[in-house]
Amino acid sequence: MKTHKKNGFTLIELLVVIAIIALLLSIVMPAMRRAKFIAKRVVCSSQLKQGVTAFLCYATTVGEGKLPLGAMGGHTLEDYQRGHSWSQLDYIHETSWLPVADYLEDTRTMICMASVPRERLEDPEWTGEPYIPSGSTWNAYWIGYNYHGGHFAQAWPPPINETRISRWISPYKLTDSGALPLLSDKICRSHNRDKTFIGHAASGPLYGEINQKPMDIPGSAGSGGNIGYLDGSVSWKPLDKMKEYHRAKNFGSWTIEPGSTVLTGYW
């Protein structure tokens, strides 16, 4: 009696193999995403460390123990020291940035690619370095991170009608507390202008809605940012451990007028 050899898989066997592969992928993929997320955090931490070192070298050698000023906007130093000038943490005045850049082997380390605007990424002439935005009238470089140093107005108090926002102190001298943040990843929102943004989340950069809290964006669980401190250290801080602060201000009253733009950050 002739017997027939089995030359292929049955449909049931094929389905079992596919199910096993799908199960293995469901186990492996989250671990791979997690590893990629951590790798990006480590790269960012290294960049932040180089940036902190550059600012400290500047203060030690050129600044006579003082950090560079933040964005000034055309006012005198005296006006700026009294807080009567525009400050925005992701910008630094070119007269401050250019000397600091001499201490960086590659100034592209001061750009967090996660926070680069899409139009900048698509610009064929951009080399990946800090830049002065087109149309800017205050000659300030956009560096991709929040630079907390040299922004006066004392302790950056919250507006009288914005009690949910925490106070913070801008470091200026090397003798200030080493626990003060000097550079930080951008996690920000505005009340009526820009979309909420998180640079480092498990699935990549996240954009929310205008005036949406970062922790309310789907997928924000487990996100956070690196913070570089005046003592030279850099550490990761989860979003759920961060507080909300002003990251920009104009001179004048801290009262928020109806229709005005409020820019806040998290660190």
Secondary structure as UniProt FT lines:
FT   HELIX           11..61
FT   TURN            64..65
FT   TURN            73..74
FT   HELIX           77..81
FT   TURN            82..83
FT   STRAND          87..88
FT   TURN            89..90
FT   STRAND          91..93
FT   HELIX           94..101
FT   TURN            102..103
FT   HELIX           107..110
FT   HELIX           113..115
FT   HELIX           118..121
FT   TURN            124..125
FT   TURN            134..135
FT   STRAND          140..142
FT   STRAND          146..147
FT   TURN            149..150
FT   TURN            154..155
FT   TURN            160..161
FT   TURN            163..164
FT   TURN            174..175
FT   TURN            178..179
FT   STRAND          181..184
FT   STRAND          187..190
FT   STRAND          195..198
FT   TURN            202..203
FT   STRAND          206..210
FT   HELIX           214..216
FT   TURN            218..219
FT   TURN            221..222
FT   STRAND          224..229
FT   TURN            230..231
FT   STRAND          234..238
FT   HELIX           239..241
FT   STRAND          244..246
FT   STRAND          248..249
FT   TURN            258..259
FT   STRAND          263..266
//
